Amino acid sequence: MLGFEQESLGRHPKKKTSRNRAMSPSAEARVLMQDAWPIRRFGKLDNIFYHAVRFISPRVTKQFTPRRARSIWEGTARRIDSEEMDALRAAIIEEAHREQQELRARLADLDKKVAAFDARVAREAVAGKGE
């Protein structure tokens, strides 16, 4: 049957379902690396590669260089060793802890500011009643 219908013409039509496709190791490593060392925090790529090498080198047996970090960042690495992937996952955890500490410190500062503002408003209210 010809036409614009969505039905398959075959004898055993394939189901049109969305498959959960696995990401390639190099693409997954790229995402992990970009999440672990966000550019908004480090400013430029050279800083990211420096910190990535300092973090990953002690965790892998082979030599991990800035060039290797760049190839992972750009997604051009041909292969990713399991040690590198484990180190990248550890870096994600470290980044999450660091970000959590920063957020807690920021919330504590905001709590102090709100408390100071509330105290000032309360003093002004008491001073206004005394007049």
C-alpha positions in Angstrom: 0.0 0.0 0.0 1.4 3.3 -1.0 0.7 6.6 0.6 1.5 8.7 3.7 0.3 6.3 6.3 2.6 5.5 9.3 1.9 1.8 9.1 4.7 -0.5 8.1 4.2 -2.5 4.9 6.3 -5.4 6.0 5.1 -8.7 7.4 6.7 -8.2 10.8 6.6 -4.5 11.5 9.3 -3.2 13.9 8.1 -1.6 17.0 8.7 2.1 17.1 10.0 2.6 20.6 12.7 4.8 22.0 15.7 2.8 22.9 17.9 3.6 25.7 21.2 3.6 23.9 24.4 3.4 25.9 26.8 6.3 25.5 30.2 5.5 24.1 33.0 5.5 26.8 34.7 8.5 25.2 31.4 10.5 25.1 30.6 9.5 28.7 34.2 10.5 29.8 33.8 13.9 28.0 30.5 14.6 29.9 32.1 13.5 33.2 35.2 15.6 32.7 33.2 18.7 31.7 30.9 18.2 34.8 33.9 17.6 37.1 35.8 20.7 36.0 33.3 23.3 34.8 34.7 26.1 32.7 32.7 28.7 34.7 34.8 27.8 37.7 38.3 27.5 36.2 38.0 30.3 33.5 40.1 28.7 30.8 40.9 25.3 29.4 44.6 25.3 30.4 43.5 25.6 34.1 41.1 22.8 33.6 43.7 20.5 32.1 46.2 21.4 34.8 43.8 20.5 37.6 42.5 17.4 35.8 46.1 16.1 35.5 46.8 16.8 39.1 43.7 14.9 40.2 43.8 12.0 37.8 47.5 11.2 37.6 47.9 9.7 41.1 44.8 7.6 40.4 46.0 5.9 37.2 49.0 3.7 36.5 49.8 5.1 33.1 51.0 8.7 32.5 48.2 11.1 32.3 49.2 14.3 30.5 47.5 17.6 29.6 47.3 16.4 26.0 45.3 13.3 27.2 43.1 15.6 29.3 42.4 17.7 26.2 41.5 14.7 24.1 39.0 13.5 26.7 37.6 17.1 27.1 37.1 17.4 23.3 35.8 13.8 23.0 38.5 12.8 20.5 40.0 10.1 22.8 40.0 6.8 21.0 39.7 4.8 24.2 39.1 5.4 27.8 40.7 3.1 30.4 38.7 1.9 33.3 41.1 3.6 35.7 40.5 6.9 33.9 36.7 6.4 34.1 36.9 5.6 37.8 39.1 8.7 38.4 36.6 10.9 36.4 33.7 9.5 38.6 35.7 10.3 41.7 36.2 13.8 40.4 32.5 14.2 39.9 32.0 13.3 43.6 34.7 15.7 44.7 33.2 18.5 42.7 29.8 17.7 44.2 31.2 17.9 47.7 33.0 21.2 46.9 29.9 22.7 45.4 27.8 21.6 48.4 30.3 23.2 50.8 30.2 26.5 48.8 26.4 26.4 48.8 26.3 25.8 52.6 28.7 28.7 53.2 26.6 30.9 50.9 23.4 30.0 52.7 25.0 30.7 56.1 26.1 34.2 54.9 22.6 34.8 53.6 21.1 33.7 56.9 23.4 36.2 58.7 22.3 39.0 56.4 18.6 38.2 56.8 19.0 38.0 60.6 20.8 41.4 60.7 18.1 42.9 58.5 15.4 41.5 60.7 17.1 42.8 63.9 17.5 46.3 62.3 13.8 46.3 61.3 12.8 45.2 64.8 15.0 48.0 66.4 13.4 50.6 64.1 9.9 49.3 65.0 10.6 49.5 68.7 12.2 53.0 68.3 9.2 54.2 66.3 6.8 53.1 69.1 8.8 55.0 71.8 8.2 58.3 70.1 
